[in-house]
Amino acid sequence: MKKENISYWTKSAAITDFTKLDQNIRTEILVVGGGIAGILAAYRLAEAGHKVVLAEGRKLVQETTANTTAKITAQHHLMYQEMLENQGEDKTRLFYQSQMDGIQAIETLVKQYQIDCDFEKISSTQLTDGRNEEAIRKEYEAYEKLGIKSELHEQGLKLPVKNTLALEMPNQAQFHPVKFLSGMVEACVNLGVKFYEETLITDINKVQAVTDQEKTIDFQKVIVATHFPLINIKNNYISELQIERSYIVAAEGMNIPVGMFQTVDEPKRSLRHYHTNNGIGVLVGGENHITATVSHMDDAYDKLSEFAFEVFKGNVTDNWSAQDMMTVDRMPLIGAYDAQNPNLFIVTGFNKFGMASAAVAAELLTDLINRRENNYASLFEPSRIKTLGNQAKAIGKQIKDAIVGEAAALKDHRTDPSELKVDEGGIFNIEGKLTAIYKDKQGNEHHVSPFCTHLGCVVKFNDAERTWDCPCHGSRFDQDGCVLEGPATKDLN
């Protein structure tokens, strides 16, 4: 299996390895997904005295959690002015408080278990070069109305990045996510949590989960924390999520500011410092797009690398990308799947800011399972999302997506694989059959089906990661067709 670009977080820290499930088992609570949301949920539930099993389809902390900028912040771009208009003052204030609670929860865990994870309390700041001063001022007005502590820097800040106006939110945080979760996995094990890696859950009903090796896990309650819900029984949440990719480069250089920053002007850039063996470096993120909708995705790394060099004189040491689930109202989905499935819980839709929300989700889910009140239950309840209403419409949309994708592939396909350049992929019509082909750096061709095993949409080659990505629902496969990210659970044929 060809590995994608590996993040600095993954390269610089390790997580304990666990075996795959090789027998049928039963547990009180099953957590599916080994990222920050799943691990913290397992921890909180075990802490509350529950018997917990966590199953991860690949390795713990290898997906989105290890591929973010790892900002732990309540400042999500310029969202509060929009939330006030769409959600009202009470819900918006409650959302802000949830994020601050999440920051505090992580800080408490770091101190409680003395986890060396570069945790820092630090400000988060939105910057404009002059093109969006009005938007920042409106956001500041929203902060004032909501009682959010902040400072508006009328002359901007002294930074290598040009800025004429800056909105600072203090008391935020950042950390090394893999180091943090390494400590939390150890805490979970000490509380009796059983972890299983390379244990891909392919089916879940009301009392049992089935793995790709046809092993079963009987449970009383299950939490699906797989980023993209792998269950879709009735309320087509999949259709309500937009899947976006974003790119990050890590660079060591000069003039690197200490803090977390976000430029609001196009092209937007996310910035934060991080600790290296040589001092500090800078993470530059951006070039976001809906998954599999950009022709030349490798351009993203070039643009971010150019920015890092021009602004910080930074030499790029690592680059990687992340996938994010975006909700219509910019708030996560946390809670019971629906009224007919009260023992099935989901957590997803973190909208690029999942660190604090994951900590909130862990406590919220624990309270729901223990039938305790929680101030955030109704705010994040999945059923608030307006779904398609009936399965017929959902199936119709899925068929349309598949047909449109196949038609586009038929229109743009090539017929002669010998045209492929080294390290290039494409869709070919070979004797009337569409085939996805990647030619590796040694000149070997890798042939797989171009039809996503989730719902049949035609995949597209991602030349930044050398993967096959589905534009419909974000499933991703490596050059040999092996699943990298769901909702697909089966490899390309």
WOWO-V933250 format. One record per residue. N is the residue number from 1. RES is the residue in one letter. OMEGA is omega in degrees with one decimal (NA if undefined). Layout:
N,RES,OMEGA
N,RES,OMEGA
This chain:
1,M,179.4
2,K,-179.8
3,K,175.7
4,E,172.2
5,N,-173.5
6,I,-176.0
7,S,174.5
8,Y,-179.0
9,W,-178.3
10,T,-178.3
11,K,-170.6
12,S,178.9
13,A,-177.7
14,A,175.3
15,I,177.0
16,T,177.0
17,D,177.1
18,F,-178.7
19,T,174.6
20,K,178.4
21,L,-178.4
22,D,178.5
23,Q,175.6
24,N,-178.7
25,I,173.1
26,R,179.2
27,T,175.9
28,E,-177.7
29,I,175.1
30,L,173.0
31,V,179.6
32,V,-179.9
33,G,-174.9
34,G,171.8
35,G,-175.8
36,I,-179.2
37,A,-179.1
38,G,-177.5
39,I,178.9
40,L,176.1
41,A,178.1
42,A,179.4
43,Y,-177.3
44,R,-179.1
45,L,177.4
46,A,177.7
47,E,179.4
48,A,174.5
49,G,-178.4
50,H,173.1
51,K,-170.3
52,V,169.8
53,V,175.1
54,L,178.8
55,A,178.4
56,E,-176.2
57,G,178.6
58,R,176.8
59,K,178.0
60,L,172.9
61,V,-179.8
62,Q,-176.3
63,E,-172.5
64,T,-178.2
65,T,-178.8
66,A,-175.4
67,N,178.8
68,T,170.4
69,T,175.9
70,A,169.1
71,K,177.3
72,I,-167.5
73,T,174.2
74,A,180.0
75,Q,-176.6
76,H,-175.8
77,H,179.3
78,L,-169.8
79,M,-170.4
80,Y,175.9
81,Q,178.3
82,E,179.6
83,M,177.8
84,L,-178.3
85,E,-173.8
86,N,-174.0
87,Q,-177.2
88,G,-173.2
89,E,-175.4
90,D,-179.1
91,K,-179.2
92,T,177.8
93,R,179.4
94,L,178.2
95,F,178.5
96,Y,-178.8
97,Q,178.7
98,S,-178.9
99,Q,177.1
100,M,175.7
101,D,179.1
102,G,177.3
103,I,-179.0
104,Q,-179.5
105,A,178.7
106,I,178.3
107,E,179.3
108,T,179.0
109,L,178.6
110,V,-179.6
111,K,-177.6
112,Q,-177.2
113,Y,177.5
114,Q,-177.3
115,I,178.0
116,D,-174.3
117,C,177.4
118,D,179.4
119,F,-179.9
120,E,169.5
121,K,-171.6
122,I,-179.5
123,S,169.6
124,S,-172.1
125,T,173.2
126,Q,-174.9
127,L,169.3
128,T,177.5
129,D,178.2
130,G,-176.9
131,R,-175.3
132,N,179.4
133,E,-179.5
134,E,-179.8
135,A,178.7
136,I,178.3
137,R,177.9
138,K,177.3
139,E,177.9
140,Y,176.7
141,E,176.6
142,A,176.0
143,Y,-178.5
144,E,-179.2
145,K,-177.1
146,L,-178.4
147,G,179.1
148,I,178.8
149,K,-178.0
150,S,175.2
151,E,177.0
152,L,-178.9
153,H,-172.9
154,E,-179.8
155,Q,-176.6
156,G,179.4
157,L,178.0
158,K,-177.5
159,L,173.8
160,P,179.3
161,V,179.1
162,K,176.0
163,N,-178.9
164,T,-179.0
165,L,-176.5
166,A,179.4
167,L,-174.5
168,E,172.7
169,M,-177.9
170,P,173.9
171,N,172.3
172,Q,-176.3
173,A,172.6
174,Q,-179.2
175,F,172.9
176,H,-170.5
177,P,-178.3
178,V,176.5
179,K,179.1
180,F,-175.9
181,L,172.1
182,S,177.2
183,G,-178.8
184,M,175.2
185,V,177.3
186,E,178.1
187,A,178.7
188,C,-179.7
189,V,179.6
190,N,177.5
191,L,175.6
192,G,178.5
193,V,176.5
194,K,-180.0
195,F,173.5
196,Y,177.4
197,E,-178.5
198,E,179.6
199,T,-173.9
200,L,176.8
201,I,-177.9
202,T,-179.4
203,D,177.7
204,I,168.9
205,N,-172.2
206,K,-176.4
207,V,-172.9
208,Q,172.1
209,A,-179.5
210,V,-179.0
211,T,178.7
212,D,175.6
213,Q,177.4
214,E,170.1
215,K,-176.4
216,T,173.6
217,I,175.7
218,D,-177.6
219,F,170.9
220,Q,177.4
221,K,-179.4
222,V,175.2
223,I,177.9
224,V,-177.9
225,A,-173.7
226,T,179.8
227,H,173.4
228,F,-176.0
229,P,178.5
230,L,174.2
231,I,-179.4
232,N,-171.1
233,I,-173.7
234,K,-172.6
235,N,-167.7
236,N,179.9
237,Y,178.7
238,I,-177.6
239,S,-178.1
240,E,-179.0
241,L,173.1
242,Q,-174.9
243,I,-178.9
244,E,172.3
245,R,174.8
246,S,-171.0
247,Y,-176.5
248,I,168.1
249,V,176.2
250,A,-176.1
251,A,172.9
252,E,-177.0
253,G,-176.8
254,M,174.5
255,N,-179.1
256,I,-178.6
257,P,176.1
258,V,-179.8
259,G,177.2
260,M,-175.0
261,F,177.0
262,Q,174.4
263,T,-177.0
264,V,179.0
265,D,177.8
266,E,-5.4
267,P,-177.0
268,K,178.8
269,R,173.2
270,S,-175.3
271,L,169.3
272,R,175.1
273,H,173.7
274,Y,-174.4
275,H,179.1
276,T,176.4
277,N,-177.0
278,N,-177.6
279,G,176.5
280,I,175.1
281,G,-179.6
282,V,171.2
283,L,177.5
284,V,-179.6
285,G,177.8
286,G,-179.8
287,E,-179.1
288,N,173.6
289,H,175.3
290,I,-174.3
291,T,175.1
292,A,178.1
293,T,-179.3
294,V,-174.9
295,S,-176.3
296,H,-175.8
297,M,179.5
298,D,175.7
299,D,-177.7
300,A,-179.5
301,Y,178.9
302,D,-178.3
303,K,179.5
304,L,178.6
305,S,177.0
306,E,178.4
307,F,-179.0
308,A,-179.2
309,F,-176.9
310,E,-174.6
311,V,-172.6
312,F,-174.1
313,K,-173.6
314,G,174.3
315,N,-175.4
316,V,179.3
317,T,-178.3
318,D,172.1
319,N,-178.6
320,W,-179.2
321,S,-178.6
322,A,176.8
323,Q,-175.4
324,D,175.7
325,M,-175.5
326,M,178.1
327,T,-177.1
328,V,-176.4
329,D,174.3
330,R,175.1
331,M,-177.5
332,P,173.9
333,L,-177.6
334,I,176.5
335,G,179.9
336,A,-177.8
337,Y,172.5
338,D,-175.7
339,A,-179.5
340,Q,-179.4
341,N,-173.1
342,P,179.4
343,N,176.3
344,L,-178.5
345,F,176.8
346,I,172.0
347,V,-177.1
348,T,174.8
349,G,-176.5
350,F,172.3
351,N,175.7
352,K,-179.1
353,F,-171.0
354,G,-174.0
355,M,179.6
356,A,-178.6
357,S,178.3
358,A,178.2
359,A,176.7
360,V,-178.9
361,A,-178.8
362,A,180.0
363,E,179.8
364,L,-179.5
365,L,177.0
366,T,178.0
367,D,179.5
368,L,-179.0
369,I,179.4
370,N,178.5
371,R,175.3
372,R,178.3
373,E,176.4
374,N,-175.2
375,N,-173.2
376,Y,-174.6
377,A,-177.1
378,S,-179.1
379,L,-174.7
380,F,-177.2
381,E,-177.2
382,P,-175.7
383,S,177.9
384,R,-179.4
385,I,177.5
386,K,-178.2
387,T,-176.6
388,L,172.4
389,G,177.7
390,N,-174.0
391,Q,-179.3
392,A,178.6
393,K,-179.6
394,A,180.0
395,I,178.6
396,G,178.8
397,K,179.9
398,Q,179.3
399,I,179.1
400,K,179.6
401,D,-178.2
402,A,-178.8
403,I,179.7
404,V,179.6
405,G,-179.4
406,E,178.6
407,A,179.0
408,A,179.4
409,A,178.7
410,L,-179.4
411,K,-172.8
412,D,-174.0
413,H,171.5
414,R,-175.9
415,T,-174.9
416,D,-179.1
417,P,-179.9
418,S,177.0
419,E,-177.9
420,L,173.4
421,K,176.2
422,V,179.8
423,D,179.5
424,E,177.0
425,G,178.6
426,G,178.1
427,I,-176.8
428,F,173.4
429,N,-178.2
430,I,-179.2
431,E,175.6
432,G,-178.9
433,K,178.4
434,L,-179.8
435,T,175.5
436,A,-176.0
437,I,172.3
438,Y,176.3
439,K,-175.6
440,D,-173.9
441,K,175.8
442,Q,178.7
443,G,178.5
444,N,179.6
445,E,177.8
446,H,-176.8
447,H,174.4
448,V,174.6
449,S,178.3
450,P,-174.9
451,F,179.6
452,C,-177.2
453,T,176.8
454,H,-178.4
455,L,171.2
456,G,177.4
457,C,-179.1
458,V,-177.9
459,V,179.8
460,K,-178.2
461,F,177.5
462,N,-174.7
463,D,173.9
464,A,-176.9
465,E,-176.6
466,R,179.8
467,T,172.7
468,W,-174.6
469,D,179.1
470,C,-178.7
471,P,-176.1
472,C,-174.3
473,H,168.7
474,G,176.1
475,S,-178.1
476,R,-175.5
477,F,177.6
478,D,-173.4
479,Q,178.5
480,D,175.5
481,G,179.5
482,C,-177.9
483,V,173.3
484,L,178.6
485,E,179.9
486,G,25.3
487,P,177.0
488,A,176.9
489,T,179.8
490,K,179.3
491,D,172.6
492,L,-177.1
493,N,NA
